[in-house]
């Protein structure tokens, strides 16, 4: 993304209260690695039931990308409570737990995932396990 488009998106975010649009803009910044801009946009998103999952999912990704595992785990936890059927978040949260030395918590999340979606669990278990066995 060039600086012109970045400024255009920042201006859009500044002039809207549309939570859906703000989430899209924040996700774009997150994908581009503009973490400060993503954080500032996500701060504008309200904590209503409709957006608590999306906001905290994005905040968790943002924190994990910056190596802030404690906050990533906190935001992922809020997102999981808001939408416990989002199976893709369990291995991501478990990996963050393992990276943070919280093996018991990561194991519990993987057990929940195995019970919820055994097929998906089989595809991600080995990948997530590598985070568990890495030395911090």
Residue, then its C-alpha position, 0 to 999 in steps of 0.5 A: x500500500x502506498x502512502x496515498x492510500x494509507x492516508x486515504x484510509x486513515x481519513x475514512x476511519x477518522x470520519x466514520x463511526x461505521x464499525x464494519x468499515x472500521x474493522x475492514x480498515x483495521x484488517x487492511x492495516x494489520x495485513x500491511x504491517x501498519x500496526x499503529x494505524x490498525x490499533x488506532x482504528x480498532x480503538x474507535x470500534x465499539x464493544x457492542x455484541x455485534x463487533x466484540x468478536x471482530x475487534x478482539x480477534x483483530x487486536x489479538x492478531x495485532x498483539x501476537x504480531x508484535x510479540x505481546x503474547x499476554x495481551x494477544x491471549x487476553x483478546x483471543x479469550x474475549x473473542x472466543x467467549x463471544x464466538x466459541x464456534x470459531x474453530x480457527x481461533x482455538x489453535x491460534x490461541x493455543x499456539x500463543x499460550x505455548x509460546x508464552x509458556x502456558x502449556x496447560x492452558x494451550x492443552x485445554x484449548x486443543x482438547x476443546x478443539x478436538x471435541x468441537x471439530x476433530x477433523x480440523x483438529x487433525x489438520x492443525x495439531x502437529x503445527x500447534x505442537x511445534x509451538x509447545x515444544x519450542x524453547x522460549 
